[in-house]
Amino acid sequence: MPDRRQLSFGVNSMDLAVKPDTHKSPVLPKLLAVFGLLFVFLVGVRGLGGGFRLLGEDLIQSFFTATENPFMGLLVGLLATTVVQSSSVTTAMIVGLVAAPENPLPLLNAVPMVMGANIGTTVTATIVALGHIGRREEFERAFPVAICHDVFNYLAVLVLLPLELFTCFLQSTAGWLTGFLGNFGGFVYRSPLSTVLGLGLAPISAVNEALFTTEGSQAVFLIMVSGFLIFGALFFIVKVMSGAVQSRVESAVNKALGVNAVVSILIGVLVTIMVQSSSITTSLLVPLAGAGLLRLERAFPVTLGANIGTTVTGFLAAMAVTGVNATAGLQIALVHLFFNLSGTLMIYPIPAVRNIPLRISRRISRLAVRSRRLTLVGVGLLFYGLPALAVFFSRML
C-alpha cells in the first residue's frame, strides 16, 4: 500500500497542485498577502459592475433574453465554470452582474447559472481521476469517488431547478433572510475601505479612458480587466492558502475518514473555506481512494461539505457591491448556499436516497473501466452534451 506522503494531488489551473512544505514559513507575510489579494478581488468585483453599466442596453438585453431560458442559463454557468475550472470565479461574476448599479442581471436568470456553476466545478476531480486510468484497480477505486460529486449535483439540479421555477422557494427564502440582514451587500462602501477601493480602480479607469473613446470599448476593457483581477486574485489566494494550511488540510481529511457523517461534512466545509476551493478538497480525496485508503461512502459526506463551503466566495463578492441592487448580490449568494444545503438535506439523510448517487457512480465507473474511449465520451456528455440536449428540447417545447 502506498505511503500517504507519496500521493500527489493533481488539480487544475485554478486549484493548484499542493505540495507539503519542508519548512515552516512565516505566517504574517502570507496573511498580509491574502488580505492584499482579497482587496484585488473586491476591486475586480466593483469594476465588473462598472463595466456592465457601460455596455449598451441592446447588448445587455440580448444576453438577458438568452438566459431567460433556464436551461440556457444552466448551460452558461456550466460552460463558464468548466472553462475557468472554478465555480468561485463564475459565482463572483454572477454576483457582480446581479448587483450592477444599472441594467442588472435579473435574479430569475441568475439562479440557473449558479446551479450550472455547481455542476461545472466537479470537472476537476473527474480529470484528476482520469490520471489513474492506466492502472485498472486504482481507477476503479478512484473514479466513483470523483464522479459522485458530479452525480450529486446533477440530481440536485434535476429536482431543485424545476421546483424553483414553479415555486421560487430559493429566491423567496434568500430574500426573506436578506431583509433581516439589511444592506449587507454595500457595507464596504459605508466604511473607509470604499475610498481605498475607489483609488484601486482609479488607475484602471484612467488607462481605459486614455485608450478608448467609446463606452462599448471601455465596457469590454473594464470587464476583461475586472475578470482578470477576480480570477488572478482567487488563483493566488488558493495558492497561498493551500501552501499555508496543507498539513492541516491533509490531517483534517484523514481524520474525517473514521468519524460520523455530520463531522465529515463540517470538515469538508471548513477545509474548503480555508483553501477557498472545493476542487482542492474533492481532488484530495481521489488519490486516497485510488490507493485504497478511502471508500466511496466515507468520501461522499466530505464532498457535500465542500459543496457548501465553496459558497463563501459569493458572500465575499457581495461585500464589494453597492447601490440600489446591493441586496440582490447578497440574495443570489444566499440562493447558492440554500441550493447546496437543500440538495444535501434532500439526498443525504435518508439511506435509500443517499445510495442513489453512490450506485449511479459505481455503475458509471464499471462502464468506464471497460473502455477509455467510453469514459472520455461520458465525461464530455456529462459536462456538455446533456445540458446542450436540454437546451435543444426546451426550444422545441
Helices and strands as residue ranges (DSSP letters): G 4-6, H 27-54, H 57-67, H 70-84, H 87-98, H 107-120, H 123-130, H 136-167, H 169-181, G 184-190, H 193-211, H 215-256, H 261-275, H 278-290, H 296-309, H 312-318, H 326-347, H 351-370, H 372-380, I 381-385, H 386-396
